[in-house]
């Protein structure tokens, strides 16, 4: 009986070693997979470093959408300041008695601020390279007329875009 117990104890030890080996084996495989994943991430980072550096921008842009002034009136104002230096254009718009001069001045200031803060351009050397106004939303309304009738009324808006560059 003592011999039987010895063999069973020996068999139990072998069985526990085998089961332990089976449990340990998948963990090693997982560790190997994790190492491979980490290496591939390093390779991806290395690829990102190898990409060419983007050139520094030389222009900045600002857009105002649905400004409640008709595009025709805005175009009268923007034709005056097109091609001028930013400071000179703001001075002209400050003295211009038009409805569109205030939104256009705010937009030019915004484009100049984008240029200096986002792209590091010199504020004193900025000029208005492009400025244009397109049709925005058109609100259709009705105007009451005589004898219970009505006529149409279109309230127009503008989309204004300014691009400033450095001289």
C-alpha positions as CSV (number, residue, x, y, z in Angstrom):
1,X,0.0,0.0,0.0
2,X,2.9,2.3,0.7
3,X,4.2,1.6,-2.8
4,X,0.9,2.5,-4.3
5,X,0.8,5.8,-2.5
6,X,4.3,6.6,-3.7
7,X,3.3,6.0,-7.3
8,X,0.2,8.0,-7.0
9,X,2.0,10.9,-5.3
10,X,4.6,10.8,-8.1
11,X,1.9,10.7,-10.8
12,X,0.1,13.6,-9.1
13,X,3.4,15.6,-9.2
14,X,3.9,14.9,-12.8
15,X,0.3,15.8,-13.6
16,X,0.5,19.1,-11.7
17,X,3.8,19.9,-13.5
18,X,2.1,19.2,-16.9
19,X,-0.9,21.3,-16.1
20,X,1.3,24.1,-14.8
21,X,3.4,23.9,-18.0
22,X,0.2,24.0,-20.1
23,X,-1.0,27.1,-18.2
24,X,2.4,28.8,-18.5
25,X,2.8,28.2,-22.2
26,X,0.0,30.4,-23.4
27,X,1.2,33.2,-21.2
28,X,4.6,33.1,-22.8
29,X,2.9,33.3,-26.3
30,X,0.9,36.3,-25.2
31,X,4.1,38.1,-23.9
32,X,5.8,37.4,-27.3
33,X,2.8,38.9,-29.1
34,X,2.8,42.0,-27.0
35,X,6.5,42.6,-27.7
36,X,5.8,42.3,-31.4
37,X,3.0,44.9,-31.1
38,X,5.2,47.3,-29.2
39,X,7.9,47.0,-31.9
40,X,5.4,47.7,-34.6
41,X,4.3,50.9,-32.8
42,X,7.9,52.0,-32.6
43,X,8.2,51.4,-36.4
44,X,5.1,53.5,-37.0
45,X,6.6,56.3,-34.9
46,X,9.8,56.0,-36.9
47,X,7.8,56.3,-40.2
48,X,6.1,59.4,-38.9
49,X,9.4,61.1,-38.2
50,X,10.6,60.3,-41.7
51,X,7.8,62.2,-43.4
52,X,8.8,65.6,-44.9
53,X,8.2,68.7,-42.8
54,X,5.4,70.9,-44.1
55,X,6.4,74.3,-45.5
56,X,5.6,77.3,-43.3
57,X,2.4,79.1,-44.4
58,X,2.7,82.5,-46.0
59,X,-1.0,83.4,-45.8
60,X,-3.9,83.4,-43.4
61,X,-7.6,83.3,-44.0
62,X,-10.8,84.4,-42.3
63,X,-14.4,83.9,-43.3
64,X,-17.6,85.4,-42.1
65,X,-20.8,83.6,-43.1
66,X,-24.3,85.0,-43.5
67,X,-23.5,88.6,-42.7
68,X,-26.8,90.5,-43.0
69,X,-25.7,93.0,-45.7
70,X,-26.3,92.4,-49.3
71,X,-23.4,91.2,-51.4
72,X,-23.7,94.2,-53.7
73,X,-23.2,96.6,-50.9
74,X,-20.3,94.6,-49.4
75,X,-18.5,94.6,-52.8
76,X,-18.6,98.4,-52.9
77,X,-16.6,98.4,-49.6
78,X,-14.2,95.6,-50.3
79,X,-13.2,97.1,-53.7
80,X,-11.8,100.1,-51.8
81,X,-9.5,98.0,-49.5
82,X,-8.3,95.3,-51.9
83,X,-4.5,95.1,-52.1
84,X,-3.9,97.6,-49.3
85,X,-1.8,97.1,-46.1
86,X,-3.9,95.8,-43.2
87,X,-3.3,99.0,-41.1
88,X,-4.2,101.3,-44.0
89,X,-7.3,99.3,-44.8
90,X,-8.5,99.5,-41.2
91,X,-8.0,103.2,-41.3
92,X,-10.0,103.6,-44.5
93,X,-12.8,101.4,-43.1
94,X,-12.9,103.4,-39.9
95,X,-13.8,106.5,-41.9
96,X,-16.1,104.9,-44.5
97,X,-19.8,105.6,-44.0
98,X,-21.2,102.3,-45.2
99,X,-23.2,99.5,-43.5
100,X,-20.7,96.8,-44.6
101,X,-17.6,98.6,-43.3
102,X,-17.9,97.3,-39.7
103,X,-18.2,93.5,-40.6
104,X,-15.4,93.9,-43.2
105,X,-13.1,95.6,-40.6
106,X,-13.8,92.9,-38.0
107,X,-13.0,90.2,-40.6
108,X,-9.7,91.9,-41.6
109,X,-8.7,92.1,-38.0
110,X,-9.5,88.4,-37.5
111,X,-7.4,87.4,-40.5
112,X,-4.5,89.5,-39.3
113,X,-4.8,87.9,-35.8
114,X,-4.9,84.4,-37.4
115,X,-1.7,85.2,-39.3
116,X,0.2,86.5,-36.2
117,X,-1.0,84.0,-33.6
118,X,-1.4,80.8,-35.6
119,X,1.4,81.2,-38.2
120,X,3.8,83.6,-36.7
121,X,3.7,86.2,-39.5
122,X,4.9,89.8,-39.0
123,X,1.8,92.0,-38.5
124,X,3.4,95.1,-39.9
125,X,4.1,93.5,-43.2
126,X,0.6,92.0,-43.9
127,X,-1.5,93.1,-46.8
128,X,-4.9,92.0,-48.2
129,X,-4.1,89.6,-51.0
130,X,-7.7,88.4,-51.7
131,X,-11.0,89.7,-50.5
132,X,-14.3,88.7,-52.0
133,X,-18.0,88.5,-51.1
134,X,-20.4,85.8,-52.3
135,X,-24.2,85.3,-51.8
136,X,-25.2,83.9,-48.5
137,X,-28.6,82.7,-47.4
138,X,-31.6,84.3,-48.9
139,X,-34.6,84.7,-46.5
140,X,-37.9,84.9,-48.4
141,X,-40.6,87.0,-46.7
142,X,-43.9,88.4,-47.7
143,X,-44.9,92.1,-47.7
144,X,-48.6,92.8,-47.3
145,X,-50.1,94.9,-50.1
146,X,-53.4,96.5,-51.0
147,X,-56.7,94.6,-51.2
148,X,-55.4,91.6,-49.2
149,X,-52.6,90.6,-51.5
150,X,-48.9,90.2,-50.8
151,X,-45.7,90.5,-52.7
152,X,-42.4,88.7,-52.2
153,X,-39.4,90.2,-50.4
154,X,-35.9,88.7,-50.4
155,X,-33.6,89.5,-47.5
156,X,-30.0,88.8,-48.7
157,X,-26.9,87.9,-46.7
158,X,-23.2,87.7,-47.7
159,X,-20.3,85.3,-47.2
160,X,-17.1,87.3,-47.0
161,X,-13.6,85.9,-47.2
162,X,-10.3,87.6,-46.6
163,X,-6.8,86.3,-47.3
164,X,-3.8,88.2,-45.9
165,X,-0.2,87.6,-47.0
166,X,3.1,88.9,-45.9
167,X,5.1,91.3,-48.2
